[in-house]
Amino acid sequence: MQVICINALNKPKQIPENKWVKEGEIYTVIGLVRLNVQANKVGLVLEEIDLDDSCFPYHYFDADRFAPALNIDLTVAAEKEELNLEVV
């Protein structure tokens, strides 16, 4: 599924600039997780950015930073199995 970044403010200092999202950019969601410690927020794994060990303790992007990218047909994508989301 593709999303667009709508909020790139307040970058944690542990995440390098080259691994941070940019407002207005489109990203591909390849995983999601419920962040129980953070009041059940949803965290996203993005295909384009690897939050590796250098970003510790951050492993996911807050889903509130994104909105669905409306330029793709989600029904067609799901039928083609392009939306292969896995809960991590």
C-alpha positions in Angstrom: 0.0 0.0 0.0 1.3 3.5 -0.8 1.1 6.4 1.7 2.1 10.0 1.5 4.0 11.7 4.4 1.9 14.5 5.8 4.1 15.2 8.9 7.9 15.0 9.0 8.2 17.3 12.1 10.0 16.3 15.3 12.6 13.9 14.0 14.1 11.9 16.9 17.8 12.6 17.2 18.5 8.9 17.1 17.4 8.7 13.4 19.9 10.1 10.9 18.6 12.6 8.4 19.0 10.2 5.5 16.7 7.7 7.2 13.9 10.2 7.9 10.7 10.7 5.9 10.1 13.8 3.8 6.8 15.6 3.8 5.0 15.1 0.5 7.0 12.0 -0.5 5.2 8.7 -1.3 6.3 5.5 0.6 5.4 1.9 0.3 4.1 0.2 3.5 5.5 -3.4 3.8 4.6 -4.1 7.4 2.7 -2.8 10.4 2.6 -3.4 14.1 0.5 -2.2 17.0 2.7 -0.3 19.4 1.1 -1.4 22.8 3.6 0.6 24.8 2.6 3.8 23.0 -1.2 3.6 23.6 -1.8 1.2 20.8 -0.6 3.5 18.1 0.2 1.8 14.8 3.8 1.6 13.5 4.7 1.3 9.8 7.6 -0.5 8.1 8.5 1.3 4.9 10.1 -0.3 1.9 12.2 2.8 1.1 13.7 3.3 4.5 15.4 0.8 6.8 15.3 1.8 10.4 18.2 -0.4 11.4 20.1 -0.7 14.7 21.6 2.7 14.2 18.1 4.2 14.8 17.6 2.4 18.1 15.2 2.4 19.9 13.1 3.3 16.8 12.0 0.5 14.5 8.8 1.9 13.0 7.3 5.1 11.7 4.1 6.4 13.5 1.2 5.8 11.1 -0.2 9.3 12.1 2.6 10.8 9.9 1.0 9.4 6.8 -2.2 9.4 4.7 -3.2 6.9 2.0 -1.8 7.9 -1.4 -5.0 8.3 -3.4 -3.2 7.7 -6.8 -3.6 3.9 -6.7 -6.6 1.7 -6.9 -6.6 -0.3 -3.6 -9.2 -2.7 -4.8 -7.2 -3.6 -7.9 -4.0 -3.8 -5.9 -5.5 -6.2 -3.4 -6.9 -8.4 -6.2 -3.4 -8.5 -7.7 -2.0 -9.3 -4.2 0.2 -6.2 -4.4 -1.0 -5.5 -0.9 1.0 -8.1 1.0 1.0 -6.5 4.4 2.3 -8.6 7.3 1.9 -7.8 10.9 5.3 -7.8 12.6 
